[in-house]
Amino acid sequence: MYTPTVFRETRLPELHAAIDTITFASLISTTPDGLQVSHIPLLLAPEEGAYGTLYGHVARANAHALCNGTPSLAIFLGPHAYISAGWYPGKQTHGREVPTWNYIAIHAHGTLETFDEPSALRELLRKLTDRQERAMPHPWHIDDAPADYIHQNLRAICGLRLPIERLEGKWKLSQNRTAADREGVLTGLGSLQAEASHEMVQAIRAANTKR
């Protein structure tokens, strides 16, 4: 991933926090038949390995179930937004401005491993659902479903494990612009009635406060 120094995020706690927040990833693996891509939630085990390990699952019919030992990449895309050139003060003075796109992206590289042990799959499903259900007023737990029904579902899936060997983070959040330019961007985003715009405002403020 092309990452100029000003946009590069290397702090492991920040990268891990973003992965945990985003959760949903594009998993890409190299196979003899070309690239295999799946869009799935991935759970981070930060304590496993130097950079952590990602866990997920796919249907057994998914070609990713046959990708054991393949070089793989999980891409997590965070808040992103179009940035209009009209939001920069320079638009009114010299006009030498162009639009851009702000975003947060994380690339986790590793060698994919598959597993199908029922106990390991059940524990993975428990952790995945507990992670997502914790915000619910009445969380669903895997034990809420009949045991034979869960067992039937376990037979239909394949577990995925991706020990992270290399972790890249890009926080492109107007760090290369002047304070006046950033204020123009924040004002412009704030005028839009979209949740993504408000998320981007928070991300820009956070990234530029730390610098």
NUKETOR-577716 format. One record per residue: residue number from 0; residue in one letter; y, z, x of N, C-alpha, C, O in turn. Coordinates in Angstrom, 2 decimals. Layout:
N
 resi resn      nv      nw      nu     cav     caw     cau      cv      cw      cu      ov      ow      ou
  NUM    a       Y       Z       X       Y       Z       X       Y       Z       X       Y       Z       X
...
END
This chain:
211
 resi resn      nv      nw      nu     cav     caw     cau      cv      cw      cu      ov      ow      ou
    0    m   -1.19    0.00    0.85    0.00    0.00    0.00    1.24    0.00    0.89    1.38    0.84    1.78
    1    y    2.14   -0.94    0.64    3.39   -1.00    1.40    4.24    0.20    1.01    4.62    0.36   -0.15
    2    t    4.54    1.05    2.00    5.27    2.29    1.71    6.32    2.56    2.77    6.00    3.14    3.81
    3    p    7.57    2.14    2.55    8.64    2.51    3.49    8.71    4.03    3.63    8.40    4.76    2.69
    4    t    9.13    4.48    4.78    9.13    5.91    5.08    9.88    6.73    4.02    9.44    7.83    3.68
    5    v   10.98    6.22    3.51   11.79    6.99    2.57   11.03    7.26    1.27   11.36    8.21    0.56
    6    f   10.03    6.44    0.95    9.27    6.61   -0.29    7.91    7.27   -0.06    7.18    7.52   -1.01
    7    r    7.57    7.55    1.18    6.23    8.02    1.50    6.07    9.51    1.18    6.89   10.33    1.58
    8    e    5.00    9.83    0.45    4.68   11.23    0.15    3.35   11.58    0.83    2.32   10.98    0.53
    9    t    3.40   12.55    1.74    2.21   12.91    2.51    1.76   14.35    2.27    0.71   14.76    2.76
   10    r    2.55   15.13    1.54    2.20   16.53    1.33    1.01   16.63    0.38    1.07   16.20   -0.77
   11    l   -0.08   17.20    0.89   -1.32   17.26    0.12   -1.17   18.00   -1.21   -1.70   17.53   -2.22
   12    p   -0.47   19.14   -1.27   -0.30   19.81   -2.57    0.41   18.93   -3.61    0.05   18.96   -4.78
   13    e    1.41   18.16   -3.17    2.13   17.28   -4.09    1.22   16.16   -4.59    1.23   15.82   -5.78
   14    l    0.43   15.59   -3.68   -0.49   14.52   -4.06   -1.56   15.03   -5.02   -1.87   14.38   -6.02
   15    h   -2.11   16.19   -4.71   -3.14   16.78   -5.57   -2.58   17.12   -6.95   -3.24   16.88   -7.96
   16    a   -1.37   17.66   -6.99   -0.76   18.02   -8.27   -0.54   16.78   -9.13   -0.75   16.82  -10.34
   17    a   -0.12   15.69   -8.50    0.11   14.45   -9.25   -1.20   13.89   -9.79   -1.25   13.43  -10.93
   18    i   -2.26   13.91   -8.98   -3.57   13.43   -9.43   -4.04   14.25  -10.62   -4.55   13.70  -11.60
   19    d   -3.89   15.56  -10.54   -4.32   16.44  -11.63   -3.54   16.17  -12.90   -4.09   16.23  -14.00
   20    t   -2.25   15.87  -12.75   -1.41   15.60  -13.91   -1.73   14.24  -14.53   -1.84   14.12  -15.75
   21    i   -1.87   13.22  -13.70   -2.10   11.86  -14.19   -3.52   11.71  -14.75   -3.70   11.20  -15.85
   22    t   -4.50   12.16  -13.98   -5.92   12.17  -14.38   -6.54   10.78  -14.52   -7.60   10.52  -13.95
   23    f   -5.90    9.89  -15.27   -6.49    8.58  -15.56   -6.26    7.64  -14.38   -5.15    7.54  -13.85
   24    a   -7.33    6.93  -13.97   -7.25    6.10  -12.77   -7.89    4.75  -12.99   -8.71    4.56  -13.89
   25    s   -7.51    3.80  -12.15   -8.21    2.53  -12.03   -9.10    2.64  -10.80   -8.61    2.77   -9.68
   26    l  -10.41    2.59  -11.02  -11.37    2.69   -9.92  -11.83    1.28   -9.55  -12.33    0.54  -10.39
   27    i  -11.64    0.94   -8.28  -11.95   -0.41   -7.80  -12.96   -0.31   -6.67  -12.76    0.43   -5.71
   28    s  -14.06   -1.06   -6.79  -15.11   -1.05   -5.76  -15.41   -2.47   -5.31  -15.34   -3.42   -6.09
   29    t  -15.75   -2.59   -4.03  -16.10   -3.89   -3.45  -17.61   -4.10   -3.57  -18.39   -3.29   -3.09
   30    t  -18.01   -5.20   -4.21  -19.43   -5.51   -4.37  -19.69   -6.94   -3.90  -18.75   -7.71   -3.71
   31    p  -20.97   -7.30   -3.70  -21.28   -8.68   -3.29  -20.80   -9.71   -4.31  -20.58  -10.87   -3.96
   32    d  -20.65   -9.29   -5.57  -20.21  -10.22   -6.62  -18.69  -10.19   -6.83  -18.18  -10.83   -7.75
   33    g  -18.00   -9.45   -5.97  -16.55   -9.35   -6.11  -16.12   -7.93   -6.43  -16.89   -6.99   -6.25
   34    l  -14.90   -7.79   -6.90  -14.37   -6.47   -7.20  -14.85   -5.99   -8.57  -14.84   -6.74   -9.54
   35    q  -15.27   -4.72   -8.62  -15.63   -4.09   -9.88  -14.54   -3.08  -10.23  -14.19   -2.25   -9.39
   36    v  -14.01   -3.14  -11.44  -12.89   -2.28  -11.84  -13.26   -1.53  -13.12  -13.73   -2.12  -14.09
   37    s  -13.03   -0.23  -13.11  -13.19    0.60  -14.32  -11.96    1.47  -14.47  -11.37    1.91  -13.48
   38    h  -11.57    1.73  -15.70  -10.42    2.59  -15.98  -10.95    3.86  -16.62  -11.38    3.85  -17.78
   39    i  -10.93    4.95  -15.87  -11.60    6.18  -16.30  -10.81    7.41  -15.86  -10.04    7.34  -14.90
   40    p  -11.00    8.54  -16.55  -10.42    9.79  -16.05  -11.22   10.28  -14.86  -12.45   10.18  -14.84
   41    l  -10.54   10.81  -13.87  -11.19   11.36  -12.68  -10.71   12.78  -12.46   -9.52   13.07  -12.54
   42    l  -11.66   13.66  -12.18  -11.37   15.07  -11.96  -11.35   15.34  -10.47  -12.26   14.94   -9.75
   43    l  -10.32   16.03  -10.00  -10.19   16.33   -8.57  -10.77   17.70   -8.24  -10.45   18.70   -8.88
   44    a  -11.63   17.72   -7.22  -12.11   18.98   -6.62  -11.38   19.11   -5.29  -11.87   18.60   -4.28
   45    p  -10.22   19.78   -5.26   -9.38   19.77   -4.06  -10.01   20.47   -2.86   -9.64   20.20   -1.72
   46    e  -10.96   21.37   -3.12  -11.55   22.15   -2.03  -12.67   21.41   -1.30  -13.16   21.87   -0.27
   47    e  -13.08   20.26   -1.83  -14.19   19.52   -1.23  -13.68   18.45   -0.28  -13.05   17.48   -0.71
   48    g  -13.96   18.62    1.00  -13.55   17.63    2.00  -12.12   17.82    2.45  -11.40   18.71    1.98
   49    a  -11.71   16.97    3.39  -10.37   17.09    3.98   -9.27   16.79    2.98   -8.21   17.42    3.02
   50    y   -9.50   15.84    2.07   -8.48   15.44    1.11   -8.88   15.68   -0.34   -8.14   15.33   -1.26
   51    g  -10.06   16.28   -0.54  -10.55   16.50   -1.89  -11.58   15.44   -2.27  -11.78   14.45   -1.56
   52    t  -12.23   15.66   -3.41  -13.24   14.73   -3.93  -12.98   14.49   -5.41  -12.66   15.41   -6.15
   53    l  -13.13   13.22   -5.82  -12.91   12.84   -7.22  -14.26   12.68   -7.93  -15.22   12.19   -7.35
   54    y  -14.30   13.11   -9.20  -15.52   13.01  -10.00  -15.21   12.33  -11.32  -14.16   12.56  -11.92
   55    g  -16.13   11.49  -11.78  -16.00   10.86  -13.08  -17.35   10.33  -13.52  -18.37   10.64  -12.90
   56    h  -17.36    9.55  -14.58  -18.62    8.97  -15.04  -18.35    7.68  -15.78  -17.25    7.44  -16.28
   57    v  -19.37    6.84  -15.85  -19.31    5.58  -16.59  -20.62    5.43  -17.36  -21.59    6.15  -17.10
   58    a  -20.64    4.50  -18.31  -21.88    4.18  -19.01  -22.87    3.57  -18.02  -22.47    2.89  -17.07
   59    r  -24.14    3.80  -18.25  -25.16    3.24  -17.36  -25.11    1.71  -17.36  -25.53    1.07  -16.39
   60    a  -24.62    1.12  -18.44  -24.52   -0.33  -18.51  -23.35   -0.88  -17.70  -23.27   -2.08  -17.45
   61    n  -22.44    0.01  -17.29  -21.30   -0.39  -16.48  -21.77   -0.73  -15.07  -22.56    0.02  -14.48
   62    a  -21.31   -1.84  -14.52  -21.73   -2.25  -13.18  -21.37   -1.22  -12.12  -21.95   -1.22  -11.03
   63    h  -20.42   -0.36  -12.42  -20.07    0.69  -11.45  -21.22    1.66  -11.22  -21.26    2.35  -10.20
   64    a  -22.15    1.73  -12.16  -23.32    2.60  -11.99  -24.21    2.11  -10.85  -25.07    2.86  -10.39
   65    l  -24.01    0.88  -10.40  -24.80    0.31   -9.32  -24.02    0.24   -8.00  -24.45   -0.41   -7.06
   66    c  -22.89    0.92   -7.95  -21.99    0.80   -6.80  -22.15    1.93   -5.78  -21.20    2.23   -5.05
   67    n  -23.29    2.56   -5.74  -23.50    3.63   -4.77  -23.34    3.10   -3.34  -23.94    2.09   -2.98
   68    g  -22.52    3.77   -2.54  -22.32    3.39   -1.15  -21.30    2.29   -0.92  -21.22    1.76    0.19
   69    t  -20.52    1.95   -1.94  -19.55    0.85   -1.78  -18.16    1.39   -1.48  -17.76    2.43   -2.00
   70    p  -17.40    0.68   -0.62  -16.00    1.06   -0.38  -15.22    0.98   -1.69  -15.31   -0.01   -2.42
   71    s  -14.47    2.03   -1.98  -13.80    2.10   -3.28  -12.40    2.66   -3.15  -12.04    3.29   -2.16
   72    l  -11.61    2.41   -4.20  -10.22    2.86   -4.25   -9.91    3.32   -5.66  -10.15    2.59   -6.63
   73    a   -9.38    4.52   -5.79   -8.91    5.02   -7.09   -7.39    5.01   -7.07   -6.77    5.60   -6.19
   74    i   -6.80    4.34   -8.05   -5.34    4.24   -8.14   -4.85    5.06   -9.32   -5.28    4.86  -10.45
   75    f   -3.96    5.98   -9.05   -3.33    6.80  -10.08   -1.87    6.36  -10.19   -1.13    6.43   -9.21
   76    l   -1.46    5.93  -11.37   -0.09    5.49  -11.58    0.63    6.53  -12.43    0.23    6.80  -13.56
   77    g    1.70    7.10  -11.88    2.46    8.12  -12.58    3.62    7.51  -13.36    3.55    6.35  -13.75
   78    p    4.67    8.28  -13.60    5.83    7.76  -14.34    6.39    6.51  -13.66    6.43    6.43  -12.44
   79    h    6.82    5.54  -14.47    7.44    4.34  -13.92    8.45    3.81  -14.93    8.32    4.03  -16.13
   80    a    9.46    3.13  -14.41   10.52    2.65  -15.30   11.32    1.54  -14.64   11.52    1.52  -13.42
   81    y   11.78    0.61  -15.47   12.69   -0.44  -15.02   14.06    0.16  -14.76   14.55    0.97  -15.55
   82    i   14.68   -0.23  -13.64   16.01    0.26  -13.27   16.99   -0.92  -13.29   16.90   -1.83  -12.46
   83    s   17.90   -0.90  -14.23   18.85   -1.99  -14.39   19.92   -1.98  -13.30   20.42   -0.92  -12.92
   84    a   20.26   -3.16  -12.80   21.34   -3.27  -11.82   22.67   -2.84  -12.43   23.59   -2.45  -11.72
   85    g   22.77   -2.93  -13.76   24.01   -2.54  -14.42   24.30   -1.06  -14.38   25.41   -0.63  -14.72
   86    w   23.31   -0.26  -13.97   23.52    1.18  -13.90   24.18    1.62  -12.60   24.65    2.75  -12.49
   87    y   24.22    0.73  -11.60   24.85    1.07  -10.32   26.36    0.85  -10.41   26.80   -0.16  -10.97
   88    p   27.17    1.76   -9.87   28.63    1.58   -9.88   29.06    0.27   -9.23   30.07   -0.33   -9.62
   89    g   28.28   -0.19   -8.23   28.63   -1.42   -7.52   28.63   -2.65   -8.40   29.26   -3.66   -8.07
   90    k   27.94   -2.59   -9.51   27.94   -3.73  -10.44   29.35   -4.06  -10.90   29.68   -5.23  -11.11
   91    q   30.20   -3.03  -11.07   31.55   -3.23  -11.57   32.55   -3.58  -10.46   33.62   -4.11  -10.74
   92    t   32.18   -3.27   -9.21   33.14   -3.48   -8.11   32.84   -4.75   -7.31   33.68   -5.64   -7.23
   93    h   31.66   -4.82   -6.71   31.35   -5.99   -5.87   30.24   -6.87   -6.47   30.09   -8.03   -6.07
   94    g   29.47   -6.35   -7.40   28.45   -7.14   -8.08   27.19   -7.41   -7.28   26.26   -8.03   -7.79
   95    r   27.14   -6.95   -6.04   25.98   -7.22   -5.20   24.87   -6.19   -5.47   24.58   -5.35   -4.62
   96    e   24.29   -6.25   -6.62   23.22   -5.35   -7.03   22.13   -6.14   -7.74   22.41   -7.15   -8.37
   97    v   20.92   -5.68   -7.62   19.80   -6.30   -8.34   18.96   -5.19   -8.98   18.97   -4.06   -8.50
   98    p   18.23   -5.51  -10.03   17.37   -4.50  -10.65   16.15   -4.19   -9.80   15.83   -4.91   -8.85
   99    t   15.46   -3.11  -10.14   14.23   -2.74   -9.42   13.33   -1.97  -10.38   13.61   -1.88  -11.58
  100    w   12.27   -1.43   -9.85   11.35   -0.63  -10.65   11.04    0.64   -9.88   10.65    0.57   -8.71
  101    n   11.21    1.78  -10.50   10.85    3.06   -9.90    9.46    3.48  -10.37    9.09    3.23  -11.52
  102    y    8.70    4.14   -9.50    7.35    4.54   -9.89    6.76    5.55   -8.90    7.25    5.74   -7.79
  103    i    5.69    6.18   -9.37    4.86    7.05   -8.54    3.47    6.45   -8.52    2.91    6.15   -9.58
  104    a    2.90    6.27   -7.33    1.56    5.72   -7.22    0.79    6.45   -6.13    1.34    6.79   -5.08
  105    i   -0.48    6.69   -6.38   -1.36    7.34   -5.41   -2.61    6.50   -5.24   -3.22    6.08   -6.22
  106    h   -2.99    6.26   -3.98   -4.21    5.53   -3.67   -5.18    6.47   -2.95   -4.85    7.01   -1.89
  107    a   -6.36    6.65   -3.52   -7.39    7.48   -2.91   -8.55    6.58   -2.48   -9.22    5.98   -3.32
  108    h   -8.77    6.50   -1.17   -9.80    5.62   -0.62  -11.05    6.44   -0.26  -10.94    7.59    0.17
  109    g  -12.21    5.83   -0.43  -13.44    6.49   -0.03  -14.65    5.61   -0.28  -14.52    4.46   -0.68
  110    t  -15.83    6.18   -0.06  -17.10    5.50   -0.33  -17.72    6.11   -1.56  -18.00    7.31   -1.59
  111    l  -17.94    5.31   -2.58  -18.41    5.81   -3.86  -19.87    6.25   -3.80  -20.70    5.60   -3.16
  112    e  -20.17    7.36   -4.47  -21.53    7.85   -4.61  -21.84    8.00   -6.09  -20.97    8.36   -6.88
  113    t  -23.08    7.72   -6.48  -23.50    7.88   -7.86  -24.55    8.99   -7.96  -25.24    9.28   -6.98
  114    f  -24.66    9.60   -9.13  -25.68   10.63   -9.35  -26.04   10.66  -10.83  -25.24   10.29  -11.69
  115    d  -27.26   11.11  -11.11  -27.71   11.14  -12.50  -28.49   12.41  -12.87  -29.17   12.43  -13.89
  116    e  -28.39   13.45  -12.05  -29.07   14.70  -12.37  -28.45   15.28  -13.63  -27.24   15.48  -13.68
  117    p  -29.26   15.58  -14.66  -28.72   16.07  -15.93  -27.84   17.31  -15.79  -26.81   17.41  -16.45
  118    s  -28.24   18.25  -14.93  -27.44   19.47  -14.78  -26.08   19.17  -14.16  -25.08   19.76  -14.56
  119    a  -26.05   18.26  -13.18  -24.78   17.90  -12.54  -23.89   17.13  -13.51  -22.68   17.33  -13.54
  120    l  -24.49   16.24  -14.31  -23.71   15.49  -15.29  -23.14   16.41  -16.36  -21.99   16.27  -16.76
  121    r  -23.96   17.37  -16.81  -23.48   18.29  -17.84  -22.31   19.15  -17.32  -21.35   19.40  -18.04
  122    e  -22.41   19.59  -16.07  -21.34   20.38  -15.50  -20.07   19.54  -15.34  -18.96   20.04  -15.53
  123    l  -20.24   18.27  -14.99  -19.09   17.38  -14.88  -18.41   17.21  -16.23  -17.18   17.28  -16.32
  124    l  -19.18   16.98  -17.28  -18.61   16.82  -18.61  -17.90   18.10  -19.06  -16.85   18.06  -19.70
  125    r  -18.49   19.23  -18.72  -17.85   20.50  -19.07  -16.49   20.63  -18.41  -15.51   21.00  -19.05
  126    k  -16.43   20.32  -17.11  -15.17   20.45  -16.38  -14.13   19.43  -16.87  -12.96   19.76  -17.02
  127    l  -14.58   18.20  -17.12  -13.65   17.17  -17.59  -13.04   17.54  -18.94  -11.83   17.43  -19.14
  128    t  -13.89   17.98  -19.86  -13.38   18.32  -21.19  -12.56   19.60  -21.15  -11.54   19.70  -21.84
  129    d  -12.98   20.58  -20.37  -12.20   21.81  -20.27  -10.80   21.52  -19.72   -9.82   22.12  -20.15
  130    r  -10.72   20.58  -18.76   -9.41   20.21  -18.19   -8.51   19.61  -19.25   -7.32   19.93  -19.31
  131    q   -9.05   18.74  -20.10   -8.22   18.06  -21.09   -7.99   18.92  -22.34   -6.96   18.77  -23.00
  132    e   -8.92   19.79  -22.66   -8.82   20.58  -23.88   -7.96   21.83  -23.73   -7.64   22.48  -24.73
  133    r   -7.58   22.16  -22.51   -6.88   23.43  -22.31   -5.52   23.47  -23.00   -4.98   24.55  -23.24
  134    a   -4.98   22.31  -23.33   -3.68   22.27  -24.02   -3.85   22.28  -25.54   -2.87   22.37  -26.28
  135    m   -5.08   22.19  -26.01   -5.32   22.14  -27.45   -5.25   23.54  -28.07   -5.65   24.52  -27.43
  136    p   -4.76   23.65  -29.31   -4.71   24.97  -29.97   -6.10   25.54  -30.21   -6.28   26.76  -30.21
  137    h   -7.08   24.65  -30.43   -8.47   25.09  -30.63   -9.37   24.22  -29.74   -9.94   23.24  -30.21
  138    p   -9.50   24.58  -28.46  -10.22   23.75  -27.50  -11.68   23.51  -27.90  -12.38   24.41  -28.37
  139    w  -12.11   22.26  -27.70  -13.51   21.91  -27.90  -14.26   22.19  -26.61  -13.76   21.92  -25.52
  140    h  -15.47   22.74  -26.73  -16.32   23.02  -25.57  -17.64   22.27  -25.74  -18.07   22.00  -26.85
  141    i  -18.24   21.94  -24.63  -19.47   21.16  -24.67  -20.57   21.87  -25.46  -21.43   21.22  -26.05
  142    d  -20.54   23.20  -25.47  -21.55   23.96  -26.22  -21.31   23.90  -27.73  -22.15   24.36  -28.50
  143    d  -20.19   23.33  -28.15  -19.93   23.20  -29.58  -20.81   22.12  -30.22  -21.02   22.12  -31.43
  144    a  -21.33   21.21  -29.41  -22.18   20.13  -29.91  -23.65   20.53  -29.78  -23.98   21.31  -28.89
  145    p  -24.53   20.01  -30.63  -25.97   20.32  -30.53  -26.51   19.93  -29.16  -26.14   18.89  -28.60
  146    a  -27.39   20.76  -28.61  -27.93   20.54  -27.27  -28.65   19.20  -27.15  -28.52   18.52  -26.13
  147    d  -29.41   18.80  -28.18  -30.14   17.54  -28.11  -29.20   16.34  -28.13  -29.48   15.30  -27.54
  148    y  -28.06   16.51  -28.81  -27.05   15.43  -28.85  -26.41   15.26  -27.48  -26.23   14.13  -27.02
  149    i  -26.07   16.36  -26.82  -25.51   16.29  -25.47  -26.52   15.69  -24.51  -26.17   14.86  -23.67
  150    h  -27.78   16.09  -24.63  -28.82   15.56  -23.74  -28.95   14.06  -23.91  -29.12   13.33  -22.93
  151    q  -28.87   13.59  -25.14  -28.95   12.16  -25.42  -27.79   11.41  -24.75  -27.98   10.33  -24.20
  152    n  -26.61   12.00  -24.82  -25.44   11.37  -24.20  -25.53   11.37  -22.68  -25.08   10.43  -22.03
  153    l  -26.11   12.42  -22.10  -26.26   12.49  -20.65  -27.14   11.36  -20.13  -26.92   10.85  -19.03
  154    r  -28.12   10.98  -20.91  -29.03    9.91  -20.50  -28.34    8.55  -20.49  -28.84    7.59  -19.91
  155    a  -27.19    8.47  -21.14  -26.49    7.18  -21.27  -25.39    6.99  -20.24  -24.73    5.95  -20.23
  156    i  -25.16    7.98  -19.37  -24.06    7.88  -18.41  -24.55    8.05  -16.98  -25.65    8.53  -16.72
  157    c  -23.69    7.64  -16.06  -23.95    7.79  -14.62  -22.75    8.50  -14.00  -21.61    8.12  -14.26
  158    g  -23.00    9.51  -13.19  -21.93   10.24  -12.54  -21.41    9.52  -11.30  -22.16    8.83  -10.61
  159    l  -20.13    9.68  -11.04  -19.48    9.08   -9.87  -18.82   10.15   -9.04  -18.17   11.06   -9.57
  160    r  -18.98   10.04   -7.74  -18.35   10.97   -6.80  -17.64   10.16   -5.73  -18.24    9.26   -5.13
  161    l  -16.37   10.46   -5.49  -15.60    9.73   -4.47  -14.96   10.73   -3.51  -13.86   11.21   -3.77
  162    p  -15.63   11.06   -2.40  -15.00   11.89   -1.37  -13.82   11.12   -0.77  -13.99   10.02   -0.26
  163    i  -12.63   11.70   -0.84  -11.44   10.98   -0.39  -11.37   10.97    1.13  -11.32   12.02    1.77
  164    e  -11.36    9.77    1.70  -11.27    9.61    3.15   -9.85    9.30    3.60   -9.48    9.59    4.74
  165    r   -9.07    8.73    2.70   -7.67    8.43    3.01   -6.86    8.51    1.72   -7.28    8.01    0.68
  166    l   -5.70    9.16    1.81   -4.89    9.39    0.61   -3.46    8.94    0.88   -2.81    9.41    1.82
  167    e   -2.96    8.01    0.05   -1.62    7.47    0.20   -0.80    7.80   -1.04   -1.28    7.70   -2.16
  168    g    0.45    8.18   -0.82    1.32    8.45   -1.95    2.65    7.74   -1.79    3.25    7.75   -0.71
  169    k    3.12    7.11   -2.87    4.41    6.44   -2.85    5.24    6.95   -4.04    4.88    6.74   -5.20
  170    w    6.34    7.60   -3.72    7.29    8.10   -4.71    8.56    7.25   -4.59    9.47    7.63   -3.85
  171    k    8.63    6.13   -5.29    9.81    5.25   -5.21   10.77    5.68   -6.31   10.68    5.21   -7.45
  172    l   11.69    6.57   -5.97   12.51    7.25   -6.97   13.99    7.27   -6.57   14.64    8.31   -6.65
  173    s   14.49    6.14   -6.13   15.92    5.97   -5.80   16.36    6.81   -4.60   17.55    7.10   -4.45
  174    q   15.41    7.20   -3.74   15.81    7.98   -2.56   16.65    7.16   -1.58   17.38    7.73   -0.76
  175    n   16.57    5.83   -1.67   17.32    4.97   -0.76   18.71    4.62   -1.27   19.43    3.84   -0.64
  176    r   19.09    5.20   -2.42   20.40    4.91   -3.02   21.36    6.07   -2.78   20.95    7.18   -2.44
  177    t   22.64    5.80   -2.96   23.65    6.84   -2.80   23.57    7.81   -3.98   22.94    7.52   -5.00
  178    a   24.21    8.95   -3.83   24.24    9.93   -4.91   24.87    9.34   -6.16   24.42    9.61   -7.27
  179    a   25.93    8.53   -5.98   26.59    7.90   -7.12   25.66    6.90   -7.82   25.64    6.81   -9.05
  180    d   24.89    6.17   -7.03   23.93    5.24   -7.61   22.87    5.98   -8.41   22.50    5.57   -9.51
  181    r   22.38    7.08   -7.86   21.35    7.85   -8.56   21.88    8.43   -9.86   21.17    8.48  -10.87
  182    e   23.13    8.87   -9.84   23.72    9.40  -11.08   23.82    8.30  -12.13   23.62    8.54  -13.32
  183    g   24.14    7.10  -11.68   24.19    5.97  -12.60   22.82    5.67  -13.20   22.70    5.38  -14.39
  184    v   21.80    5.76  -12.37   20.43    5.54  -12.83   20.03    6.62  -13.83   19.44    6.32  -14.87
  185    l   20.34    7.88  -13.52   19.99    8.98  -14.41   20.70    8.85  -15.76   20.11    9.10  -16.81
  186    t   21.96    8.44  -15.71   22.71    8.25  -16.95   22.12    7.11  -17.77   21.96    7.22  -18.99
  187    g   21.79    6.01  -17.09   21.21    4.86  -17.77   19.86    5.20  -18.41   19.61    4.85  -19.56
  188    l   19.00    5.88  -17.65   17.70    6.27  -18.19   17.86    7.25  -19.35   17.14    7.19  -20.34
  189    g   18.82    8.15  -19.20   19.05    9.15  -20.24   19.51    8.56  -21.55   19.36    9.18  -22.61
  190    s   20.07    7.36  -21.50   20.56    6.72  -22.72   19.45    6.04  -23.51   19.64    5.65  -24.66
  191    l   18.27    5.91  -22.88   17.15    5.25  -23.53   16.32    6.26  -24.31   16.05    7.36  -23.82
  192    q   15.92    5.91  -25.49   15.11    6.80  -26.31   13.63    6.50  -26.09   12.95    5.95  -26.95
  193    a   13.16    6.88  -24.91   11.76    6.66  -24.57   11.26    7.81  -23.71   11.95    8.28  -22.81
  194    e   10.06    8.26  -24.01    9.49    9.38  -23.26    9.34    9.04  -21.79    9.58    9.89  -20.93
  195    a    8.94    7.79  -21.49    8.77    7.39  -20.10   10.08    7.49  -19.33   10.08    7.83  -18.15
  196    s   11.20    7.20  -20.00   12.50    7.28  -19.34   12.84    8.73  -19.00   13.38    9.01  -17.93
  197    h   12.52    9.64  -19.89   12.80   11.05  -19.63   11.90   11.59  -18.52   12.33   12.42  -17.72
  198    e   10.66   11.12  -18.47    9.77   11.51  -17.37   10.30   11.01  -16.04   10.22   11.72  -15.03
  199    m   10.85    9.81  -16.02   11.41    9.26  -14.80   12.65   10.04  -14.37   12.84   10.26  -13.17
  200    v   13.49   10.46  -15.30   14.65   11.28  -14.97   14.20   12.54  -14.25   14.78   12.91  -13.23
  201    q   13.19   13.20  -14.78   12.70   14.43  -14.16   12.13   14.16  -12.78   12.35   14.94  -11.85
  202    a   11.41   13.04  -12.63   10.82   12.71  -11.34   11.89   12.40  -10.29   11.77   12.83   -9.14
  203    i   12.93   11.67  -10.69   14.02   11.34   -9.75   14.73   12.62   -9.31   15.00   12.80   -8.13
  204    r   15.03   13.47  -10.25   15.72   14.73   -9.91   14.87   15.57   -8.96   15.38   16.11   -7.99
  205    a   13.58   15.67   -9.23   12.70   16.47   -8.40   12.60   15.90   -6.99   12.69   16.64   -6.02
  206    a   12.40   14.58   -6.88   12.23   13.95   -5.58   13.47   14.05   -4.71   13.36   14.26   -3.51
  207    n   14.64   13.90   -5.31   15.87   13.90   -4.52   16.43   15.29   -4.29   17.29   15.46   -3.42
  208    t   15.97   16.28   -5.04   16.36   17.66   -4.78   15.68   18.19   -3.54   16.23   19.01   -2.81
  209    k   14.44   17.70   -3.30   13.64   18.17   -2.17   14.10   17.60   -0.85   13.68   18.08    0.21
  210    r   14.95   16.58   -0.89   15.32   15.90    0.36   16.70   16.34    0.84   17.18   15.87    1.87
END
